[in-house]
Amino acid sequence: MPVLVEAGTGAVMGCPQATYIPGLGKGGADRALIEEVRIRADRRGGGLGRTLMERAVARARAPGWASSAATRASG
């Protein structure tokens, strides 16, 4: 899953809380359960959480993955 880092410093700004589920069904395709996105307190409110969630979902929809699910969203 993607992690956002600050250009230049390499400081972590956010990451998804996700679970990788190895595939047994659907031809052995893997699944991802994206539970939340965590953004550093001083970086909240600028759209980073939305960007990170979009990237996490895109990664979970990549070839070889059967499905993804998000369990929590907040405004």
N, CA, C and O atoms as a printed pandas DataFrame, in Angstrom:
     atom_number atom_name residue_name chain_id  residue_number  x_coord  y_coord  z_coord
0              1         N          MET        A               1    0.834   -1.183    0.000
1              2        CA          MET        A               1    0.000    0.000    0.000
2              3         C          MET        A               1    0.879    1.247    0.000
3              4         O          MET        A               1    1.994    1.220    0.522
4              5         N          PRO        A               2    0.392    2.325   -0.575
5              6        CA          PRO        A               2    1.188    3.538   -0.669
6              7         C          PRO        A               2    1.349    4.246    0.675
7              8         O          PRO        A               2    0.499    4.142    1.560
8              9         N          VAL        A               3    2.438    4.950    0.799
9             10        CA          VAL        A               3    2.712    5.814    1.955
10            11         C          VAL        A               3    3.097    7.169    1.389
11            12         O          VAL        A               3    3.900    7.235    0.459
12            13         N          LEU        A               4    2.545    8.257    1.926
13            14        CA          LEU        A               4    2.918    9.592    1.474
14            15         C          LEU        A               4    4.104   10.097    2.281
15            16         O          LEU        A               4    4.093   10.059    3.511
16            17         N          VAL        A               5    5.118   10.568    1.582
17            18        CA          VAL        A               5    6.275   11.155    2.247
18            19         C          VAL        A               5    6.501   12.554    1.712
19            20         O          VAL        A               5    6.147   12.859    0.573
20            21         N          GLU        A               6    7.086   13.396    2.529
21            22        CA          GLU        A               6    7.345   14.782    2.179
22            23         C          GLU        A               6    8.589   14.854    1.301
23            24         O          GLU        A               6    9.640   14.323    1.659
24            25         N          ALA        A               7    8.468   15.509    0.159
25            26        CA          ALA        A               7    9.608   15.661   -0.738
26            27         C          ALA        A               7   10.721   16.430   -0.044
27            28         O          ALA        A               7   10.465   17.419    0.644
28            29         N          GLY        A               8   11.919   15.989   -0.219
29            30        CA          GLY        A               8   13.065   16.664    0.376
30            31         C          GLY        A               8   13.447   16.121    1.732
31            32         O          GLY        A               8   14.627   15.874    1.983
32            33         N          THR        A               9   12.468   15.924    2.629
33            34        CA          THR        A               9   12.785   15.466    3.977
34            35         C          THR        A               9   12.578   13.971    4.153
35            36         O          THR        A               9   13.234   13.344    4.985
36            37         N          GLY        A              10   11.669   13.399    3.372
37            38        CA          GLY        A              10   11.349   11.979    3.520
38            39         C          GLY        A              10   10.472   11.678    4.719
39            40         O          GLY        A              10   10.265   10.510    5.049
40            41         N          ALA        A              11    9.945   12.718    5.389
41            42        CA          ALA        A              11    9.077   12.532    6.551
42            43         C          ALA        A              11    7.745   11.916    6.121
43            44         O          ALA        A              11    7.153   12.346    5.131
44            45         N          VAL        A              12    7.281   10.928    6.850
45            46        CA          VAL        A              12    5.998   10.289    6.548
46            47         C          VAL        A              12    4.866   11.247    6.890
47            48         O          VAL        A              12    4.810   11.774    8.001
48            49         N          MET        A              13    3.955   11.477    5.930
49            50        CA          MET        A              13    2.805   12.349    6.138
50            51         C          MET        A              13    1.522   11.558    6.339
51            52         O          MET        A              13    0.571   12.058    6.938
52            53         N          GLY        A              14    1.490   10.322    5.840
53            54        CA          GLY        A              14    0.288    9.534    6.001
54            55         C          GLY        A              14    0.450    8.142    5.444
55            56         O          GLY        A              14    1.364    7.860    4.669
56            57         N          CYS        A              15   -0.467    7.268    5.861
57            58        CA          CYS        A              15   -0.467    5.894    5.364
58            59         C          CYS        A              15   -1.853    5.300    5.559
59            60         O          CYS        A              15   -2.599    5.725    6.441
60            61         N          PRO        A              16   -2.197    4.310    4.728
61            62        CA          PRO        A              16   -3.468    3.626    4.932
62            63         C          PRO        A              16   -3.326    2.539    5.982
63            64         O          PRO        A              16   -2.262    1.936    6.121
64            65         N          GLN        A              17   -4.386    2.293    6.712
65            66        CA          GLN        A              17   -4.441    1.128    7.593
66            67         C          GLN        A              17   -5.150    0.067    6.774
67            68         O          GLN        A              17   -6.371    0.096    6.625
68            69         N          ALA        A              18   -4.376   -0.870    6.243
69            70        CA          ALA        A              18   -4.922   -1.851    5.317
70            71         C          ALA        A              18   -4.468   -3.249    5.695
71            72         O          ALA        A              18   -3.405   -3.442    6.285
72            73         N          THR        A              19   -5.289   -4.207    5.346
73            74        CA          THR        A              19   -4.985   -5.605    5.587
74            75         C          THR        A              19   -4.881   -6.321    4.255
75            76         O          THR        A              19   -5.791   -6.243    3.429
76            77         N          TYR        A              20   -3.786   -7.012    4.045
77            78        CA          TYR        A              20   -3.579   -7.838    2.866
78            79         C          TYR        A              20   -4.165   -9.214    3.166
79            80         O          TYR        A              20   -3.849   -9.821    4.189
80            81         N          ILE        A              21   -5.020   -9.702    2.270
81            82        CA          ILE        A              21   -5.660  -10.998    2.468
82            83         C          ILE        A              21   -5.269  -11.901    1.302
83            84         O          ILE        A              21   -5.745  -11.714    0.183
84            85         N          PRO        A              22   -4.397  -12.885    1.565
85            86        CA          PRO        A              22   -4.002  -13.799    0.487
86            87         C          PRO        A              22   -5.217  -14.528   -0.071
87            88         O          PRO        A              22   -6.119  -14.915    0.672
88            89         N          GLY        A              23   -5.230  -14.708   -1.365
89            90        CA          GLY        A              23   -6.393  -15.288   -2.013
90            91         C          GLY        A              23   -6.464  -16.800   -1.969
91            92         O          GLY        A              23   -5.500  -17.496   -2.288
92            93         N          LEU        A              24   -7.611  -17.287   -1.572
93            94        CA          LEU        A              24   -7.914  -18.712   -1.668
94            95         C          LEU        A              24   -9.035  -18.922   -2.684
95            96         O          LEU        A              24   -9.036  -19.899   -3.433
96            97         N          GLY        A              25   -9.974  -18.003   -2.697
97            98        CA          GLY        A              25  -11.066  -18.049   -3.665
98            99         C          GLY        A              25  -10.729  -17.200   -4.872
99           100         O          GLY        A              25   -9.652  -16.607   -4.942
100          101         N          LYS        A              26  -11.644  -17.140   -5.819
101          102        CA          LYS        A              26  -11.494  -16.327   -7.032
102          103         C          LYS        A              26  -10.174  -16.604   -7.737
103          104         O          LYS        A              26   -9.490  -15.682   -8.179
104          105         N          GLY        A              27   -9.829  -17.859   -7.836
105          106        CA          GLY        A              27   -8.618  -18.232   -8.552
106          107         C          GLY        A              27   -7.333  -17.860   -7.845
107          108         O          GLY        A              27   -6.285  -17.753   -8.481
108          109         N          GLY        A              28   -7.395  -17.664   -6.544
109          110        CA          GLY        A              28   -6.203  -17.331   -5.778
110          111         C          GLY        A              28   -5.838  -15.857   -5.794
111          112         O          GLY        A              28   -4.741  -15.489   -5.373
112          113         N          ALA        A              29   -6.745  -15.000   -6.276
113          114        CA          ALA        A              29   -6.470  -13.561   -6.331
114          115         C          ALA        A              29   -6.467  -12.971   -4.924
115          116         O          ALA        A              29   -7.272  -13.353   -4.075
116          117         N          ASP        A              30   -5.562  -12.046   -4.696
117          118        CA          ASP        A              30   -5.445  -11.387   -3.396
118          119         C          ASP        A              30   -6.523  -10.323   -3.225
119          120         O          ASP        A              30   -7.103   -9.842   -4.198
120          121         N          ARG        A              31   -6.780   -9.962   -1.957
121          122        CA          ARG        A              31   -7.753   -8.923   -1.632
122          123         C          ARG        A              31   -7.120   -7.939   -0.655
123          124         O          ARG        A              31   -6.137   -8.258    0.013
124          125         N          ALA        A              32   -7.687   -6.753   -0.580
125          126        CA          ALA        A              32   -7.236   -5.747    0.377
126          127         C          ALA        A              32   -8.436   -5.193    1.126
127          128         O          ALA        A              32   -9.479   -4.919    0.533
128          129         N          LEU        A              33   -8.280   -5.032    2.426
129          130        CA          LEU        A              33   -9.293   -4.401    3.258
130          131         C          LEU        A              33   -8.675   -3.106    3.770
131          132         O          LEU        A              33   -7.774   -3.133    4.609
132          133         N          ILE        A              34   -9.153   -1.981    3.270
133          134        CA          ILE        A              34   -8.628   -0.669    3.647
134          135         C          ILE        A              34   -9.529   -0.135    4.751
135          136         O          ILE        A              34  -10.675    0.238    4.503
136          137         N          GLU        A              35   -9.006   -0.100    5.963
137          138        CA          GLU        A              35   -9.826    0.264    7.111
138          139         C          GLU        A              35   -9.873    1.768    7.355
139          140         O          GLU        A              35  -10.936    2.309    7.658
140          141         N          GLU        A              36   -8.754    2.440    7.229
141          142        CA          GLU        A              36   -8.690    3.889    7.435
142          143         C          GLU        A              36   -7.468    4.440    6.719
143          144         O          GLU        A              36   -6.603    3.696    6.257
144          145         N          VAL        A              37   -7.422    5.747    6.641
145          146        CA          VAL        A              37   -6.231    6.448    6.188
146          147         C          VAL        A              37   -5.803    7.348    7.332
147          148         O          VAL        A              37   -6.621    8.065    7.907
148          149         N          ARG        A              38   -4.553    7.312    7.651
149          150        CA          ARG        A              38   -4.025    8.144    8.743
150          151         C          ARG        A              38   -3.132    9.227    8.146
151          152         O          ARG        A              38   -2.223    8.941    7.366
152          153         N          ILE        A              39   -3.405   10.472    8.524
153          154        CA          ILE        A              39   -2.629   11.625    8.064
154          155         C          ILE        A              39   -2.067   12.336    9.278
155          156         O          ILE        A              39   -2.764   12.532   10.273
156          157         N          ARG        A              40   -0.795   12.725    9.191
157          158        CA          ARG        A              40   -0.142   13.460   10.273
158          159         C          ARG        A              40   -0.960   14.707   10.624
159          160         O          ARG        A              40   -1.446   15.404    9.733
160          161         N          ALA        A              41   -1.109   14.982   11.903
161          162        CA          ALA        A              41   -2.003   16.050   12.390
162          163         C          ALA        A              41   -1.753   17.397   11.721
163          164         O          ALA        A              41   -2.705   18.099   11.380
164          165         N          ASP        A              42   -0.502   17.767   11.528
165          166        CA          ASP        A              42   -0.217   19.079   10.945
166          167         C          ASP        A              42   -0.400   19.119    9.434
167          168         O          ASP        A              42   -0.160   20.156    8.816
168          169         N          ARG        A              43   -0.818   18.017    8.827
169          170        CA          ARG        A              43   -1.050   17.948    7.377
170          171         C          ARG        A              43   -2.508   17.684    7.030
171          172         O          ARG        A              43   -2.831   17.535    5.852
172          173         N          ARG        A              44   -3.392   17.621    8.006
173          174        CA          ARG        A              44   -4.804   17.337    7.758
174          175         C          ARG        A              44   -5.519   18.543    7.158
175          176         O          ARG        A              44   -5.131   19.690    7.381
176          177         N          GLY        A              45   -6.570   18.256    6.394
177          178        CA          GLY        A              45   -7.402   19.318    5.840
178          179         C          GLY        A              45   -6.987   19.794    4.461
179          180         O          GLY        A              45   -7.621   20.692    3.909
180          181         N          GLY        A              46   -5.946   19.221    3.893
181          182        CA          GLY        A              46   -5.466   19.656    2.588
182          183         C          GLY        A              46   -5.730   18.675    1.462
183          184         O          GLY        A              46   -5.229   18.861    0.353
184          185         N          GLY        A              47   -6.506   17.636    1.724
185          186        CA          GLY        A              47   -6.838   16.674    0.683
186          187         C          GLY        A              47   -5.897   15.482    0.591
187          188         O          GLY        A              47   -6.066   14.636   -0.286
188          189         N          LEU        A              48   -4.905   15.397    1.481
189          190        CA          LEU        A              48   -3.972   14.273    1.428
190          191         C          LEU        A              48   -4.655   12.938    1.712
191          192         O          LEU        A              48   -4.316   11.926    1.097
192          193         N          GLY        A              49   -5.608   12.928    2.632
193          194        CA          GLY        A              49   -6.317   11.696    2.956
194          195         C          GLY        A              49   -7.085   11.159    1.761
195          196         O          GLY        A              49   -7.079    9.956    1.501
196          197         N          ARG        A              50   -7.738   12.040    1.045
197          198        CA          ARG        A              50   -8.484   11.643   -0.154
198          199         C          ARG        A              50   -7.519   11.079   -1.207
199          200         O          ARG        A              50   -7.785   10.039   -1.810
200          201         N          THR        A              51   -6.411   11.770   -1.416
201          202        CA          THR        A              51   -5.405   11.309   -2.379
202          203         C          THR        A              51   -4.863    9.941   -1.995
203          204         O          THR        A              51   -4.735    9.057   -2.842
204          205         N          LEU        A              52   -4.548    9.768   -0.725
205          206        CA          LEU        A              52   -3.996    8.504   -0.268
206          207         C          LEU        A              52   -5.012    7.375   -0.396
207          208         O          LEU        A              52   -4.647    6.264   -0.781
208          209         N          MET        A              53   -6.271    7.634   -0.084
209          210        CA          MET        A              53   -7.308    6.619   -0.229
210          211         C          MET        A              53   -7.476    6.244   -1.698
211          212         O          MET        A              53   -7.608    5.063   -2.021
212          213         N          GLU        A              54   -7.474    7.226   -2.586
213          214        CA          GLU        A              54   -7.591    6.949   -4.018
214          215         C          GLU        A              54   -6.437    6.069   -4.492
215          216         O          GLU        A              54   -6.646    5.143   -5.275
216          217         N          ARG        A              55   -5.228    6.349   -4.025
217          218        CA          ARG        A              55   -4.065    5.550   -4.422
218          219         C          ARG        A              55   -4.127    4.142   -3.842
219          220         O          ARG        A              55   -3.749    3.178   -4.508
220          221         N          ALA        A              56   -4.600    4.018   -2.612
221          222        CA          ALA        A              56   -4.717    2.698   -1.988
222          223         C          ALA        A              56   -5.748    1.849   -2.726
223          224         O          ALA        A              56   -5.518    0.664   -2.965
224          225         N          VAL        A              57   -6.880    2.447   -3.087
225          226        CA          VAL        A              57   -7.914    1.719   -3.821
226          227         C          VAL        A              57   -7.392    1.338   -5.210
227          228         O          VAL        A              57   -7.640    0.228   -5.679
228          229         N          ALA        A              58   -6.674    2.250   -5.868
229          230        CA          ALA        A              58   -6.110    1.937   -7.182
230          231         C          ALA        A              58   -5.138    0.768   -7.078
231          232         O          ALA        A              58   -5.121   -0.101   -7.950
232          233         N          ARG        A              59   -4.336    0.737   -6.029
233          234        CA          ARG        A              59   -3.391   -0.368   -5.834
234          235         C          ARG        A              59   -4.136   -1.680   -5.604
235          236         O          ARG        A              59   -3.733   -2.726   -6.113
236          237         N          ALA        A              60   -5.209   -1.623   -4.848
237          238        CA          ALA        A              60   -5.981   -2.827   -4.550
238          239         C          ALA        A              60   -6.783   -3.310   -5.751
239          240         O          ALA        A              60   -7.236   -4.455   -5.765
240          241         N          ARG        A              61   -6.964   -2.468   -6.750
241          242        CA          ARG        A              61   -7.681   -2.865   -7.968
242          243         C          ARG        A              61   -6.723   -3.288   -9.079
243          244         O          ARG        A              61   -7.163   -3.632  -10.176
244          245         N          ALA        A              62   -5.447   -3.266   -8.810
245          246        CA          ALA        A              62   -4.438   -3.621   -9.807
246          247         C          ALA        A              62   -4.597   -5.084  -10.227
247          248         O          ALA        A              62   -5.199   -5.873   -9.499
248          249         N          PRO        A              63   -4.065   -5.447  -11.389
249          250        CA          PRO        A              63   -4.147   -6.843  -11.827
250          251         C          PRO        A              63   -3.618   -7.803  -10.761
251          252         O          PRO        A              63   -2.597   -7.539  -10.126
252          253         N          GLY        A              64   -4.316   -8.903  -10.576
253          254        CA          GLY        A              64   -3.926   -9.898   -9.591
254          255         C          GLY        A              64   -4.670   -9.772   -8.274
255          256         O          GLY        A              64   -4.605  -10.666   -7.430
256          257         N          TRP        A              65   -5.378   -8.660   -8.096
257          258        CA          TRP        A              65   -6.171   -8.458   -6.886
258          259         C          TRP        A              65   -7.636   -8.628   -7.269
259          260         O          TRP        A              65   -8.088   -8.075   -8.272
260          261         N          ALA        A              66   -8.377   -9.394   -6.470
261          262        CA          ALA        A              66   -9.782   -9.669   -6.780
262          263         C          ALA        A              66  -10.700   -8.559   -6.328
263          264         O          ALA        A              66  -11.681   -8.260   -7.008
264          265         N          SER        A              67  -10.407   -7.939   -5.195
265          266        CA          SER        A              67  -11.335   -6.943   -4.675
266          267         C          SER        A              67  -10.658   -6.084   -3.627
267          268         O          SER        A              67   -9.585   -6.400   -3.113
268          269         N          SER        A              68  -11.326   -4.993   -3.339
269          270        CA          SER        A              68  -10.906   -4.134   -2.239
270          271         C          SER        A              68  -12.159   -3.663   -1.527
271          272         O          SER        A              68  -13.240   -3.625   -2.115
272          273         N          ALA        A              69  -12.013   -3.308   -0.272
273          274        CA          ALA        A              69  -13.146   -2.785    0.486
274          275         C          ALA        A              69  -12.630   -1.741    1.460
275          276         O          ALA        A              69  -11.575   -1.910    2.072
276          277         N          ALA        A              70  -13.374   -0.677    1.593
277          278        CA          ALA        A              70  -13.062    0.352    2.585
278          279         C          ALA        A              70  -14.129    0.266    3.658
279          280         O          ALA        A              70  -15.315    0.171    3.345
280          281         N          THR        A              71  -13.725    0.299    4.918
281          282        CA          THR        A              71  -14.690    0.118    6.001
282          283         C          THR        A              71  -15.059    1.389    6.721
283          284         O          THR        A              71  -16.014    1.398    7.498
284          285         N          ARG        A              72  -14.322    2.479    6.485
285          286        CA          ARG        A              72  -14.608    3.702    7.221
286          287         C          ARG        A              72  -14.257    4.907    6.382
287          288         O          ARG        A              72  -13.210    4.949    5.737
288          289         N          ALA        A              73  -15.130    5.876    6.396
289          290        CA          ALA        A              73  -14.856    7.134    5.704
290          291         C          ALA        A              73  -15.369    8.256    6.568
291          292         O          ALA        A              73  -16.427    8.137    7.186
292          293         N          SER        A              74  -14.629    9.348    6.617
293          294        CA          SER        A              74  -15.084   10.518    7.352
294          295         C          SER        A              74  -14.754   11.756    6.563
295          296         O          SER        A              74  -13.825   11.763    5.756
296          297         N          GLY        A              75  -15.521   12.812    6.799
297          298        CA          GLY        A              75  -15.329   14.044    6.049
298          299         C          GLY        A              75  -14.390   14.880    6.743
299          300         O          GLY        A              75  -14.081   15.978    6.279
